[in-house]
């Protein structure tokens, strides 16, 4: 399998992540191992890396890639199970948790992976192919209100209602099965100069919904906090405003006191914060990195430390 993928904010993310060279780290989004390879390069022989990915291609590729390194364990589990995996591995916590939430270049460019809209392929968009609902199922069975809400909530698509209405009307004569069928419909209502961005927003929204990405991210943060050691760090790279907002608000909420003495005079609630925000503003790729990898341009990295 020929793999091409440039890990985004590679050095910056690993610089922030490592607090102990012989620690235990969790890579929530292993992919094709770009971040993990660099992480392993910087760790001692006594360190551990536990990684997850539900994409079949990424999982199989990385199992082979890291097969000779005894420091790494790889699971085909959703990353929201970070705490469950810790129990399976019989560890009391992680020194760092890394999540690069983007879709890999391989997934975007490979027709058979079901993520690209640039070629005529099946309307799939599932990371985990064992999941029941595909993008085509969504378009062919959800009502116009549901589709519009998905396009607006997860893609911030301004023409969500119009596009949803056209989808419902079109499927009366022919069910959607391919990317070009959806592309053709969107092109009917979108000026050419805006078409690529509209397609990106629509497919992003469908992908997020099909893979339940918002709920999984929230669970990763909640469950990860349970098993992040004191001094350990959360490093999260996101690629759109919805994800970034979830991470920002979670870090902010857990970096302040849960209540003050006036509102909680008997000290029933936990008054102490659990996180310290390390990056006051998100870290973004340099101009040089963006020039080499245009897909990095929307990346934002936030870091918080367990206290």
C-alpha positions as CSV (number, residue, x, y, z in Angstrom):
1,X,0.0,0.0,0.0
2,X,1.4,3.4,-1.0
3,X,0.9,5.9,1.8
4,X,1.3,9.6,1.6
5,X,0.4,11.7,4.6
6,X,2.1,14.7,6.2
7,X,1.5,14.8,10.0
8,X,0.4,18.3,10.9
9,X,2.3,20.4,13.6
10,X,4.5,17.3,14.1
11,X,7.3,18.8,16.1
12,X,5.2,21.3,18.0
13,X,2.7,18.6,19.1
14,X,5.4,16.1,20.3
15,X,7.3,19.0,22.0
16,X,4.2,19.8,24.1
17,X,3.1,16.2,24.6
18,X,6.3,14.7,26.1
19,X,6.7,15.5,29.8
20,X,8.6,12.3,30.6
21,X,10.8,10.4,28.2
22,X,9.9,7.1,29.8
23,X,6.2,7.7,30.3
24,X,3.1,6.2,28.9
25,X,1.3,8.0,26.0
26,X,-2.0,7.6,24.2
27,X,-2.3,8.4,20.5
28,X,-6.0,8.7,19.9
29,X,-5.7,9.0,16.2
30,X,-2.9,6.7,15.1
31,X,-3.6,6.9,11.3
32,X,-0.5,5.9,9.4
33,X,1.8,6.6,12.3
34,X,3.3,9.9,11.5
35,X,3.0,11.4,15.0
36,X,3.5,8.1,16.7
37,X,6.8,7.4,14.8
38,X,8.2,10.8,16.0
39,X,6.9,10.2,19.5
40,X,8.6,6.8,19.7
41,X,11.9,8.3,18.4
42,X,12.0,10.6,21.3
43,X,11.0,8.1,24.1
44,X,13.3,5.7,26.0
45,X,13.2,1.9,25.7
46,X,11.1,1.8,28.9
47,X,8.3,4.1,27.6
48,X,4.9,2.9,26.3
49,X,2.7,4.1,23.5
50,X,-0.9,3.0,23.2
51,X,-2.7,3.9,20.0
52,X,-6.1,3.5,18.4
53,X,-7.7,3.8,15.0
54,X,-10.9,2.4,13.6
55,X,-10.0,2.9,9.9
56,X,-9.1,-0.6,8.6
57,X,-6.4,0.6,6.2
58,X,-4.7,2.7,8.8
59,X,-4.9,0.0,11.5
60,X,-3.5,-2.7,9.3
61,X,-0.7,-0.5,7.9
62,X,0.4,0.7,11.3
63,X,0.3,-2.8,12.8
64,X,2.8,-3.8,10.2
65,X,4.8,-0.5,10.5
66,X,5.3,-0.8,14.2
67,X,5.3,-4.6,14.5
68,X,9.0,-4.8,15.6
69,X,8.6,-2.2,18.4
70,X,7.6,-3.8,21.7
71,X,6.8,-0.4,23.2
72,X,3.5,0.1,21.3
73,X,0.1,-1.5,21.6
74,X,-2.5,-0.8,18.9
75,X,-6.3,-1.1,19.2
76,X,-9.0,-1.0,16.6
77,X,-11.2,0.8,19.2
78,X,-12.8,4.2,19.1
79,X,-10.7,6.7,20.9
80,X,-13.5,7.6,23.3
81,X,-12.6,4.3,25.0
82,X,-9.3,5.7,26.3
83,X,-10.2,4.9,29.9
84,X,-11.3,1.3,29.0
85,X,-8.0,0.7,27.2
86,X,-6.1,1.9,30.2
87,X,-7.8,-0.9,32.2
88,X,-7.1,-3.5,29.6
89,X,-3.4,-2.5,29.6
90,X,-3.4,-2.5,33.5
91,X,-2.0,1.0,33.7
92,X,-3.1,3.7,36.1
93,X,-2.9,6.6,33.7
94,X,-1.2,8.3,30.8
95,X,1.6,11.0,30.8
96,X,0.0,12.5,27.7
97,X,-2.9,12.1,25.3
98,X,-2.6,13.2,21.6
99,X,-5.5,13.6,19.2
100,X,-5.1,14.8,15.6
101,X,-8.7,15.0,14.5
102,X,-8.1,15.5,10.8
103,X,-8.8,13.1,8.0
104,X,-5.5,11.8,6.5
105,X,-4.3,12.7,3.0
106,X,-4.5,9.0,2.1
107,X,-8.2,8.9,3.0
108,X,-9.0,12.2,1.1
109,X,-7.1,11.1,-2.0
110,X,-7.8,7.4,-2.1
111,X,-11.0,6.7,-4.1
112,X,-11.7,3.4,-2.4
113,X,-11.6,4.8,1.2
114,X,-14.9,6.6,0.6
115,X,-14.0,10.1,1.7
116,X,-13.1,12.0,-1.4
117,X,-15.7,14.0,-3.4
118,X,-13.2,14.8,-6.2
119,X,-13.8,11.4,-7.8
120,X,-16.9,9.4,-8.5
121,X,-17.1,6.9,-5.7
122,X,-19.6,5.6,-3.2
123,X,-21.2,8.0,-0.7
124,X,-19.8,6.3,2.3
125,X,-17.7,8.5,4.7
126,X,-17.5,5.9,7.4
127,X,-14.2,5.7,9.3
128,X,-15.3,2.4,10.7
129,X,-16.8,0.3,7.9
130,X,-18.7,-1.8,10.5
131,X,-20.9,1.2,11.3
132,X,-24.4,0.7,9.8
133,X,-25.3,4.1,8.4
134,X,-23.4,5.5,5.4
135,X,-23.8,9.0,3.9
136,X,-26.0,7.6,1.2
137,X,-28.3,6.1,3.8
138,X,-28.6,9.5,5.5
139,X,-29.4,11.3,2.3
140,X,-31.9,8.7,1.1
141,X,-33.8,8.3,4.4
142,X,-33.6,11.4,6.6
143,X,-36.2,14.1,6.1
144,X,-35.4,17.6,4.8
145,X,-35.4,19.2,8.3
146,X,-32.9,16.6,9.6
147,X,-30.6,16.9,6.7
148,X,-30.6,20.7,6.9
149,X,-29.9,20.6,10.6
150,X,-26.9,18.3,10.0
151,X,-25.5,20.5,7.2
152,X,-25.9,23.7,9.3
153,X,-24.7,22.3,12.6
154,X,-21.7,20.4,11.4
155,X,-20.8,22.3,8.3
156,X,-22.1,25.8,8.9
157,X,-23.6,25.6,5.4
158,X,-25.7,28.7,4.8
159,X,-27.8,27.0,2.0
160,X,-28.5,24.0,4.2
161,X,-32.3,24.2,3.9
162,X,-32.2,24.7,0.1
163,X,-29.8,21.9,-0.4
164,X,-31.7,19.6,1.9
165,X,-35.0,20.3,0.1
166,X,-33.4,19.5,-3.3
167,X,-31.9,16.3,-1.9
168,X,-35.4,15.1,-0.8
169,X,-36.9,16.1,-4.1
170,X,-34.2,14.4,-6.2
171,X,-34.3,11.1,-4.3
172,X,-38.0,10.7,-5.3
173,X,-36.8,9.7,-8.8
174,X,-33.4,8.2,-8.0
175,X,-31.7,7.3,-4.7
176,X,-28.3,8.7,-4.1
177,X,-25.4,6.3,-4.3
178,X,-22.3,8.2,-5.6
179,X,-20.4,11.4,-4.9
180,X,-20.9,12.8,-8.3
181,X,-24.7,12.6,-7.9
182,X,-24.5,14.7,-4.8
183,X,-21.9,17.0,-6.4
184,X,-24.1,17.6,-9.4
185,X,-27.1,18.6,-7.3
186,X,-25.0,21.0,-5.2
187,X,-23.6,22.6,-8.3
188,X,-27.1,23.5,-9.4
189,X,-27.5,25.9,-6.6
190,X,-23.9,27.1,-6.0
191,X,-21.9,29.6,-8.1
192,X,-18.8,28.0,-9.5
193,X,-16.4,30.1,-7.5
194,X,-18.0,28.9,-4.2
195,X,-18.5,25.3,-5.3
196,X,-15.4,23.7,-3.8
197,X,-15.9,25.3,-0.4
198,X,-19.6,24.4,-0.4
199,X,-18.7,20.8,-1.2
200,X,-16.1,20.7,1.6
201,X,-18.7,22.0,4.1
202,X,-21.4,19.5,3.0
203,X,-19.1,16.5,3.0
204,X,-17.6,17.6,6.3
205,X,-21.0,17.8,7.9
206,X,-22.0,14.4,6.6
207,X,-18.8,12.8,7.7
208,X,-19.0,14.2,11.2
209,X,-22.6,13.0,11.6
210,X,-22.0,9.5,10.1
211,X,-19.0,8.9,12.4
212,X,-20.6,10.6,15.5
213,X,-17.4,12.6,15.8
214,X,-18.7,15.3,18.1
215,X,-19.9,12.8,20.7
216,X,-16.8,10.8,20.4
217,X,-14.6,13.9,20.9
218,X,-16.5,14.9,24.0
219,X,-16.2,11.4,25.4
220,X,-12.4,11.4,24.7
221,X,-12.0,14.6,26.6
222,X,-14.2,13.4,29.6
223,X,-12.7,9.9,29.8
224,X,-9.2,11.0,29.0
225,X,-9.3,13.4,31.9
226,X,-10.0,10.5,34.2
227,X,-6.8,8.7,33.2
228,X,-4.4,11.6,32.6
229,X,-1.7,11.6,35.3
230,X,-0.9,14.8,37.1
231,X,1.5,16.8,35.0
232,X,0.3,14.9,31.9
233,X,-0.9,16.8,28.9
234,X,-3.8,16.8,26.5
235,X,-2.7,17.8,23.0
236,X,-5.5,18.2,20.5
237,X,-5.3,19.3,16.9
238,X,-8.6,20.3,15.3
239,X,-9.5,21.4,11.8
240,X,-12.8,23.2,12.0
241,X,-14.5,25.6,14.4
242,X,-16.9,23.2,15.9
243,X,-14.2,20.8,17.1
244,X,-12.0,23.7,18.2
245,X,-14.8,25.2,20.2
246,X,-15.5,21.9,22.0
247,X,-11.8,21.6,23.0
248,X,-11.5,25.2,24.0
249,X,-14.6,25.2,26.2
250,X,-13.7,21.8,27.8
251,X,-10.2,23.1,28.7
252,X,-11.7,26.4,30.0
253,X,-14.4,24.7,32.1
254,X,-11.9,22.4,33.8
255,X,-9.2,25.0,34.4
256,X,-11.4,27.1,36.7
257,X,-12.9,26.4,40.1
258,X,-16.2,24.5,39.9
259,X,-17.8,26.7,42.5
260,X,-16.9,29.4,45.0
261,X,-17.5,29.3,48.7
262,X,-20.4,31.7,48.5
263,X,-22.4,29.4,46.2
264,X,-21.0,26.2,47.9
265,X,-20.6,27.1,51.6
266,X,-20.3,23.5,52.7
267,X,-17.6,22.5,50.2
268,X,-19.7,19.8,48.6
269,X,-18.5,20.5,45.1
270,X,-14.9,20.2,44.0
271,X,-13.4,23.7,44.2
272,X,-10.1,22.9,42.6
273,X,-9.5,23.1,38.8
274,X,-8.2,19.9,37.1
275,X,-6.4,21.5,34.1
276,X,-4.0,24.3,33.5
277,X,-4.2,25.7,30.0
278,X,-0.7,25.7,28.4
279,X,-1.6,27.4,25.1
280,X,-3.5,30.7,25.8
281,X,-4.0,30.9,22.0
282,X,-4.1,28.0,19.7
283,X,-0.9,27.0,18.0
284,X,-1.2,27.1,14.2
285,X,1.1,25.8,11.4
286,X,3.8,28.1,10.1
287,X,3.7,29.6,6.6
288,X,6.4,27.2,5.6
289,X,4.4,24.2,6.7
290,X,1.3,25.4,4.9
291,X,3.3,26.0,1.8
292,X,4.3,22.3,1.9
293,X,0.9,21.0,3.0
294,X,-2.1,23.2,2.2
295,X,-4.4,20.9,4.2
296,X,-2.6,22.1,7.3
297,X,-3.9,25.6,7.0
298,X,-7.0,25.2,9.1
299,X,-5.3,23.3,11.9
300,X,-5.4,24.6,15.5
301,X,-3.7,22.9,18.4
302,X,-4.6,23.4,22.0
303,X,-2.7,22.0,25.0
304,X,-3.7,21.6,28.7
305,X,-2.0,20.0,31.6
306,X,-3.5,17.9,34.4
307,X,-2.9,19.5,37.8
